[in-house]
C-alpha cells in the first residue's frame, strides 16, 4: 500500500468545494435516507443502533444536510470502494470517532456483494475500551481502522512525590505512544474534545504535565490548546502529507439540558435554531491551530450542522437505557453525513 493517493490537494483553511462553504446550510427532509439498514451491518454496535433498542420513530434517519450554495454528492459506495482499492483509512479519537468509523463501514458495505468478504481483522468484538479495531474489505484490499486515543497525547504515571490527588498525568508535550501505527495510512481523520472536561480529568485524578513539571494550575482549555500544538507538530514532522490526507473533525454538539446539564431530552425533529450550540471553544481552537500549520490539513467543521440535531442522539435507546445519552448519535444518522462530506473532499471526481 505504497502508491500515492490521487486526491485533490487541499490547504488548511475551511473553504470547501470552491466558493461554497459546505458547513453553512440546513437539514432538509429526504425520504431516500437512510443509506443503509443498521440491522444488516454487523459493525454498527448495539449501543448506537437505536431502532434495535426500541426507538419507534424513524424520522431522525430522514434528514440530509443541504449547504446554502451547493450540494453534497450522494454517497456512491461502489464507486468509492473502487477509488479506495488498496488504501488504508484510519480514524483516531474517542467514541464519537468510533461512531464515524462504524458509519463508514456500514455505508461501504452497501456496495459489497459478498458480505463475508468484510471482516474484523483481529476478530475483536466492538467494545468501548479496546484500543484498536480494524475492518478489512478483502475484495478491494481496503482497511478501515479505528484507534482509541481520546486525548491524542500520551497518558503516563504521576511523577514521584506528586500530591496524592494526582493519579495520572497527561503528557501534553508527547503524542500518544500508538501514533506510529497511524502513519502508514492514506486518509487520517482525528477528533478529540469530549473527554476534556473536569469530570473526566480532575475528578478522576488526571492532571497535566509538560516535561518533568506537573501543571497543577493549568486550565483545561490551555491544556487542550497545548495538546493540539503537540498533535500539529507531530503531523508536520511525521506524516507524509503528499501521500496521506489529514482531517480533524471539530466538536460535535451535545444536547444536554437542565441547570447541571444532566438532563437528556431527545426531540422528534431537529431544532429550528442552533440555540447557541453552533459555536464551541474547542472547535475554535482546532480551527486556529490548523490554520497556522505548515502542511495541508482539512477541518471538518461539523459543530454548526450538529447543533440542530437534538433528535439524533441515542437518548434512552442504547444497550444501557437507564443512562440517558445526549452526546452519542444513533446509527444510521448524523455521522453518515460527516462521511458524505468527507468523501466530497476526497473524491472530487464524483461530484
C-alpha positions in Angstrom: 0.0 0.0 0.0 2.7 2.4 -1.0 1.1 4.0 -4.1 0.1 7.7 -3.9 -3.5 8.7 -3.4 -4.7 10.7 -6.4 -6.8 13.1 -4.3 -7.3 16.9 -4.6 -4.5 18.9 -3.0 -6.0 20.7 0.0 -5.0 23.7 2.0 -5.6 24.2 5.7 -8.4 26.7 5.5 -12.1 25.8 5.8 -13.1 26.8 2.3 -14.7 23.6 0.9 -16.0 22.9 -2.7 -14.5 26.0 -4.2 -16.5 29.1 -3.1 -19.1 27.0 -1.3 -18.8 26.5 2.5 -20.4 23.1 2.9 -20.8 23.6 6.6 -23.2 26.6 6.2 -26.7 25.3 5.4 -29.7 23.5 6.8 -31.2 20.0 7.3 -33.9 19.1 4.8 -36.2 16.1 4.9 -35.3 13.4 2.4 -37.3 10.1 2.2 -34.4 8.4 0.3 -32.5 8.3 3.6 -31.1 6.4 5.5 -28.5 5.0 3.1 -28.2 1.6 5.0 -30.0 -0.6 7.4 -28.1 -1.0 10.7 -29.6 -4.4 11.2 -27.7 -5.5 8.1 -24.4 -4.1 9.2 -22.6 -6.2 11.9 -20.2 -3.4 12.6 -22.8 -1.0 13.9 -22.5 -1.6 17.7 -25.7 -2.3 19.5 -25.3 0.8 21.7 -25.8 3.1 18.7 -28.5 1.0 16.9 -31.4 3.0 18.3 -34.1 1.2 16.3 -32.9 -2.2 17.6 -33.0 -0.8 21.1 -36.7 0.1 20.8 -36.8 3.6 19.2 -40.1 3.7 17.2 -39.9 7.0 15.4 -37.6 6.8 12.4 -37.9 10.4 11.3 -34.4 11.2 12.6 -32.9 9.0 9.9 -34.6 11.0 7.1 -32.6 14.2 7.2 -30.0 15.3 4.7 -27.6 18.3 5.1 -28.0 20.9 2.4 -25.3 23.6 2.1 -26.6 27.0 1.1 -24.8 27.3 -2.2 -24.0 23.7 -3.3 -24.9 20.1 -2.8 -23.0 17.3 -1.0 -22.6 14.4 -3.5 -24.7 11.4 -2.6 -22.5 8.6 -1.2 -21.9 6.1 -4.0 -20.5 3.1 -2.1 -19.4 1.1 -5.2 -17.5 3.9 -6.9 -15.9 4.9 -3.6 -14.8 1.4 -2.9 -13.1 1.3 -6.3 -11.4 4.6 -5.6 -10.2 3.2 -2.2 -8.9 0.0 -3.6 -5.5 -0.8 -1.9 -5.9 2.0 0.6 -5.9 2.4 4.4 -8.3 4.8 6.1 -7.6 5.5 9.8 -9.8 7.2 12.4 -8.2 8.3 15.7 -10.1 9.7 18.7 -12.8 8.9 21.1 -16.1 7.1 20.9 -17.5 9.8 18.5 -14.7 8.8 16.2 -15.6 5.2 16.6 -19.2 6.0 15.6 -18.0 7.7 12.4 -15.8 4.6 11.8 -18.8 2.3 12.1 -20.9 4.6 9.9 -18.3 4.5 7.1 -18.1 0.7 7.2 -21.9 0.4 7.1 -22.1 2.8 4.2 -19.4 1.0 2.2 -20.9 -2.4 2.9 -23.9 -1.4 0.8 -21.6 -1.6 -2.2 -20.2 -5.1 -1.4 -21.9 -8.2 -2.9 -20.2 -10.8 -0.7 -20.8 -9.5 2.9 -18.5 -12.2 4.2 -15.6 -10.6 2.4 -15.7 -7.8 5.0 -14.4 -8.9 8.4 -12.8 -7.6 11.6 -9.1 -8.0 11.3 -8.4 -9.4 14.8 -11.8 -10.9 15.4 -12.5 -8.5 18.3 -16.0 -7.7 19.4 -16.5 -3.9 19.2 -16.2 -2.5 22.7 -15.8 0.9 24.3 -12.4 0.3 25.7 -10.5 -1.5 23.0 -7.5 0.4 21.7 -7.6 -0.9 18.1 -10.4 -2.0 15.7 -9.8 -2.7 12.1 -12.1 -4.0 9.3 -10.9 -5.3 6.0 -12.7 -5.2 2.7 -10.8 -8.1 1.2 -12.2 -7.8 -2.3 -10.8 -4.3 -2.5 -7.7 -4.7 -0.4 -9.0 -1.9 1.8 -8.7 -1.4 5.5 -10.8 0.9 7.7 -9.1 1.2 11.1 -10.0 2.9 14.4 -7.5 3.8 17.2 -8.9 4.8 20.6 -6.9 7.9 21.7 -9.3 10.2 23.5 -6.7 12.9 24.3 -4.3 12.3 21.3 -1.4 12.9 23.7 0.3 10.4 26.0 -1.1 9.4 29.4 1.5 8.5 31.9 2.0 7.7 35.6 2.3 10.6 38.0 5.9 11.6 38.8 7.3 10.5 42.1 6.5 12.7 45.1 3.4 14.2 43.3 0.5 15.3 45.5 -1.8 12.4 46.5 -4.7 13.6 44.4 -2.7 13.1 41.2 -3.3 9.6 39.9 -2.2 10.0 36.3 -0.9 12.8 34.1 -1.4 13.7 30.5 1.9 14.4 28.9 0.8 17.4 26.8 4.1 17.6 25.0 4.2 14.0 23.8 1.9 12.4 21.2 0.2 9.1 22.1 2.5 6.1 22.1 0.4 4.3 19.4 0.9 7.2 17.0 3.4 5.2 15.0 0.5 3.0 13.9 -1.3 5.9 12.3 1.4 7.0 9.9 1.1 4.3 7.3 -2.3 5.4 6.1 -3.8 7.1 3.1 -6.6 9.0 4.9 -6.2 10.0 8.6 -9.2 11.5 10.5 -8.8 12.8 14.0 -11.2 14.1 16.7 -10.8 14.9 20.4 -12.8 17.0 22.7 -15.5 15.2 24.7 -13.0 13.9 27.3 -11.5 17.3 28.0 -13.8 18.0 31.0 -13.4 18.4 34.7 -15.3 15.2 35.4 -13.1 13.1 33.2 -9.9 14.7 34.2 -9.5 16.4 37.6 -12.3 14.5 39.3 -10.6 11.2 38.3 -7.2 12.4 39.4 -5.9 13.2 36.0 -3.6 16.3 35.7 -1.4 17.9 33.1 2.4 17.5 32.7 4.9 19.2 30.4 8.4 17.9 30.6 9.0 16.8 34.2 6.7 19.5 35.5 3.1 18.9 36.7 1.0 21.9 35.9 -1.5 21.9 38.8 -2.8 25.4 37.9 -3.3 24.8 34.2 -6.8 25.1 32.9 -8.4 22.5 30.7 -8.7 25.0 27.8 -5.0 25.8 28.0 -4.0 22.1 28.2 -6.2 21.3 25.2 -4.5 24.0 23.2 -1.1 22.7 24.2 -2.1 19.2 23.2 -3.3 20.4 19.8 0.0 22.1 19.1 1.8 18.8 20.0 -0.5 17.0 17.6 0.1 19.6 14.9 3.9 19.3 15.3 3.7 15.5 15.1 1.7 15.8 11.8 4.1 18.3 10.4 7.2 16.2 11.2 5.9 12.6 11.0 3.2 12.4 8.4 3.9 12.4 4.6 1.1 14.7 3.6 2.0 14.2 -0.1 0.5 10.7 0.4 -1.7 11.0 3.5 -4.8 13.3 3.5 -5.2 14.5 7.1 -8.6 15.7 8.6 -9.6 17.0 12.0 -13.3 16.9 12.9 -14.5 19.6 15.2 -16.6 19.2 18.4 -19.9 17.5 17.9 -22.7 19.3 19.7 -24.2 17.5 22.7 -27.8 18.4 23.7 -27.8 18.0 27.5 -30.1 20.4 29.3 -31.0 21.4 32.8 -29.1 23.5 35.3 -26.4 21.0 35.7 -26.5 19.8 32.0 -27.5 16.4 33.2 -30.9 16.1 31.6 -31.3 14.5 28.2 -34.3 15.3 26.0 -34.2 13.8 22.5 -36.7 15.6 20.3 -38.7 14.1 17.4 -37.3 16.6 14.9 -34.2 18.8 14.6 -34.2 22.1 16.3 -35.1 25.0 14.0 -32.5 27.2 15.7 -29.0 26.3 16.9 -29.6 27.8 20.3 -26.0 28.8 20.8 -24.6 25.4 20.1 -23.2 26.3 16.7 -20.0 27.6 18.5 -17.5 25.7 20.6 -14.3 26.9 22.2 -12.8 23.5 21.4 -13.7 23.9 17.7 -12.4 27.4 17.7 -9.0 26.2 19.0 -8.9 23.4 16.3 -9.6 25.8 13.5 -7.0 28.3 14.8 -4.2 25.6 15.2 -4.9 24.0 11.8 -5.0 27.4 10.1 -1.4 28.0 11.3 0.0 24.6 10.3 2.7 24.4 7.6 1.2 21.3 5.9 -2.3 20.7 4.4 -4.9 19.6 6.9 -8.6 19.9 6.4 -11.0 20.8 9.2 -14.4 19.1 9.1 -16.2 21.8 10.9 -19.3 19.8 11.9 -20.2 21.9 15.0 -22.8 24.2 13.4 -24.6 21.4 11.5 -24.6 19.1 14.5 -26.1 21.8 16.7 -29.6 21.4 15.2 -29.8 17.6 15.6 -31.3 17.3 19.0 -33.3 14.4 17.5 -30.3 12.3 16.5 -28.9 11.3 19.9 -29.0 7.9 21.4 -31.1 9.1 24.5 -32.5 6.0 26.2 -32.3 3.8 23.1 -28.9 2.3 23.9 -27.7 -1.0 25.3 -28.0 0.7 28.8 -31.3 2.5 28.7 -31.0 3.5 32.4 -28.3 6.0 31.5 -29.6 8.6 29.0 -27.2 9.7 26.3 -27.3 13.1 24.6 -23.7 13.0 23.4 -23.6 10.0 21.1 -25.5 9.6 17.9 -27.9 6.9 16.6 -26.8 4.9 13.6 -27.9 5.4 10.9 -27.9 9.1 11.5 -25.8 12.3 11.8 -22.3 10.6 11.4 -23.3 9.3 8.0 -23.5 12.9 6.8 -20.0 13.6 8.2 -18.7 10.7 5.9 -20.6 12.0 2.9 -18.9 15.4 3.4 -15.5 13.7 4.0 -15.7 12.0 0.6 -16.9 15.1 -1.1 -13.4 16.3 -0.4 -11.6 13.1 -1.1 -13.2 12.2 -4.3 -14.0 15.4 -6.2 -14.3 13.4 -9.5 -17.5 12.0 -8.2 -19.1 15.5 -7.8 
